Amino acid sequence: MTERTEKQMSVTDQGATVWLTGLPSAGKTTIAYALAERLRGEGHRVEVLDGDEIREFLSAGLGFTREDRHTNVQRIGFVAELLASNGVKALVPVIAPYTDSREAVAKRHAAAGTAYLEVHVATPVEVCSERDVKGLYAKQAAGEISGLTGVDDPYEAPEAPDLRIESHTQTVQESAASLFTLLTEKGLA
């Protein structure tokens, strides 16, 4: 086996967690799935831990209080680290509105020696409310729901993420490509 082949195998076998944080309808999940497709095409093992699916199955019964949101993020962080430590690229498009919750997940990864990248999908709330993929902004405006992150509930944007993507100024493919470039620069792709 050549040295180049060994290096390629080790990169595709190396796990990492890529946490995409941002407001509802920022484009986190769409970017994660586009990146997952590219990574799989290059031989990487990939899982997308979609926040909505996790809420339905792993965190059923949790509400949207600060404590429940923290618990949800920690559960997702545990699963992501478990996958990443076993050679999977765990792509995590989850709002995770609070800095301390995201920091706790990063510390879990650091303690385990598992690669962790934080990506802020920094789409302005005005753009997110126009996209309104799930109709949440319309429901909030109509008074049908409250506690919408970034509107009437806090969102603490990362101050120094590994990457900031402004999805409203580029295509999904361009966003996924910039994330792929980050992974490559970090020796993870």
C-alpha positions as CSV (number, residue, x, y, z in Angstrom):
1,M,0.0,0.0,0.0
2,T,1.4,3.4,-0.9
3,E,1.8,6.3,1.5
4,R,-0.8,8.3,-0.4
5,T,-3.4,5.5,-0.2
6,E,-2.8,5.1,3.6
7,K,-3.3,8.9,4.0
8,Q,-6.5,8.8,2.0
9,M,-7.8,5.9,4.0
10,S,-7.0,7.6,7.3
11,V,-8.8,10.8,6.3
12,T,-11.9,9.0,5.2
13,D,-11.9,6.8,8.3
14,Q,-11.4,9.8,10.6
15,G,-14.5,11.0,12.3
16,A,-15.5,14.5,13.2
17,T,-18.5,16.5,14.4
18,V,-19.5,19.5,12.3
19,W,-22.1,21.5,14.3
20,L,-24.1,23.9,12.1
21,T,-25.8,26.5,14.3
22,G,-28.1,29.3,13.2
23,L,-31.7,30.5,13.2
24,P,-34.7,28.5,12.1
25,S,-34.8,28.4,8.2
26,A,-31.1,29.6,8.0
27,G,-30.2,26.7,5.7
28,K,-28.4,24.5,8.2
29,T,-30.0,21.2,7.2
30,T,-29.9,21.9,3.5
31,I,-26.2,22.7,3.6
32,A,-25.6,19.6,5.8
33,Y,-27.2,17.3,3.3
34,A,-25.3,18.8,0.4
35,L,-22.1,18.3,2.3
36,A,-23.0,14.8,3.3
37,E,-23.6,13.9,-0.4
38,R,-20.2,15.1,-1.4
39,L,-18.4,13.4,1.5
40,R,-20.2,10.1,0.8
41,G,-19.2,10.4,-2.8
42,E,-15.5,10.6,-1.6
43,G,-15.8,7.5,0.6
44,H,-16.5,9.1,4.0
45,R,-19.0,7.6,6.4
46,V,-21.5,10.3,7.2
47,E,-24.6,10.8,9.4
48,V,-26.8,13.9,9.5
49,L,-28.3,14.4,12.9
50,D,-31.2,16.5,12.0
51,G,-32.5,18.6,14.9
52,D,-36.2,18.0,14.0
53,E,-35.7,14.2,13.8
54,I,-33.8,14.1,17.1
55,R,-36.6,16.1,18.8
56,E,-39.1,13.6,17.6
57,F,-37.2,10.4,18.6
58,L,-34.3,11.0,21.0
59,S,-35.7,14.1,22.8
60,A,-39.5,13.4,22.6
61,G,-41.1,15.0,25.6
62,L,-38.7,17.9,25.9
63,G,-40.1,21.4,25.6
64,F,-38.4,24.6,24.6
65,T,-37.4,26.0,28.0
66,R,-33.7,26.9,28.4
67,E,-33.2,23.8,30.5
68,D,-34.9,21.5,27.9
69,R,-33.0,23.1,25.0
70,H,-29.7,22.5,26.9
71,T,-30.7,18.8,27.6
72,N,-31.5,18.4,23.9
73,V,-28.2,19.8,22.8
74,Q,-26.3,17.7,25.2
75,R,-28.0,14.5,24.0
76,I,-27.3,15.4,20.4
77,G,-23.7,16.2,21.4
78,F,-23.3,12.8,23.1
79,V,-24.5,11.0,20.0
80,A,-22.4,13.1,17.6
81,E,-19.2,12.5,19.7
82,L,-20.0,8.7,19.8
83,L,-20.4,8.6,16.0
84,A,-17.3,10.8,15.4
85,S,-15.1,8.8,17.7
86,N,-16.0,5.8,15.6
87,G,-15.0,7.2,12.3
88,V,-18.2,8.9,11.2
89,K,-18.5,12.5,10.0
90,A,-21.5,13.6,12.2
91,L,-23.1,16.7,10.6
92,V,-25.3,18.4,13.1
93,P,-27.7,21.0,11.8
94,V,-29.2,22.1,15.1
95,I,-30.0,25.6,16.3
96,A,-28.4,25.2,19.8
97,P,-29.3,28.8,20.7
98,Y,-27.1,29.1,23.8
99,T,-23.4,29.5,23.9
100,D,-22.9,27.5,27.1
101,S,-24.7,24.5,25.6
102,R,-22.5,24.6,22.5
103,E,-19.4,25.0,24.6
104,A,-20.3,22.0,26.7
105,V,-20.5,19.9,23.6
106,A,-17.2,21.2,22.3
107,K,-15.6,20.4,25.7
108,R,-17.0,16.8,25.5
109,H,-15.3,16.4,22.2
110,A,-12.0,17.9,23.4
111,A,-12.0,15.7,26.4
112,A,-12.4,12.6,24.1
113,G,-9.9,13.9,21.6
114,T,-12.6,14.0,18.9
115,A,-12.5,16.6,16.1
116,Y,-15.2,19.2,16.5
117,L,-16.0,22.2,14.2
118,E,-18.6,24.9,14.9
119,V,-20.1,26.5,11.8
120,H,-22.4,29.5,12.1
121,V,-25.0,29.7,9.3
122,A,-25.4,33.4,9.7
123,T,-28.6,34.2,7.8
124,P,-30.4,37.3,9.0
125,V,-33.8,36.8,10.7
126,E,-35.5,38.8,7.9
127,V,-34.3,36.3,5.3
128,C,-35.2,33.4,7.5
129,S,-38.7,34.7,8.0
130,E,-39.1,35.1,4.3
131,R,-37.9,31.5,3.7
132,D,-40.0,30.2,6.6
133,V,-39.5,26.6,5.6
134,K,-41.7,25.2,8.4
135,G,-44.1,28.1,8.8
136,L,-42.8,29.0,12.2
137,Y,-42.3,32.7,11.6
138,A,-45.9,33.0,10.3
139,K,-47.2,31.1,13.3
140,Q,-45.2,33.4,15.7
141,A,-46.5,36.5,13.9
142,A,-50.1,35.2,14.1
143,G,-49.6,34.6,17.9
144,E,-50.0,30.8,17.5
145,I,-46.6,30.1,19.0
146,S,-44.1,31.9,21.2
147,G,-40.5,31.2,22.1
148,L,-39.3,31.3,18.5
149,T,-35.5,31.4,18.5
150,G,-34.2,34.8,17.3
151,V,-37.6,36.4,17.4
152,D,-39.0,36.2,20.9
153,D,-36.5,33.8,22.4
154,P,-32.7,34.4,22.5
155,Y,-30.2,33.2,20.0
156,E,-26.5,33.7,21.0
157,A,-24.5,33.7,17.8
158,P,-21.0,32.2,18.0
159,E,-18.4,34.9,18.4
160,A,-15.5,32.9,16.9
161,P,-16.9,29.9,14.9
162,D,-14.5,27.8,12.8
163,L,-16.5,29.0,9.8
164,R,-19.3,31.6,9.2
165,I,-21.5,30.9,6.2
166,E,-23.8,33.6,4.9
167,S,-26.2,31.4,3.1
168,H,-28.3,34.3,1.8
169,T,-25.3,35.5,-0.3
170,Q,-24.3,32.2,-1.9
171,T,-25.9,29.0,-3.2
172,V,-26.3,25.8,-1.2
173,Q,-23.5,24.2,-3.2
174,E,-21.1,27.2,-2.6
175,S,-21.9,27.0,1.2
176,A,-21.3,23.2,1.2
177,A,-18.0,23.7,-0.8
178,S,-16.7,26.3,1.7
179,L,-17.5,23.8,4.5
180,F,-15.7,21.1,2.6
181,T,-12.7,23.4,2.2
182,L,-12.6,23.9,6.0
183,L,-12.7,20.1,6.5
184,T,-9.8,19.7,4.0
185,E,-7.8,22.5,5.7
186,K,-8.3,20.7,9.0
187,G,-7.1,17.4,7.5
188,L,-10.6,15.9,7.8
189,A,-11.6,15.5,4.2
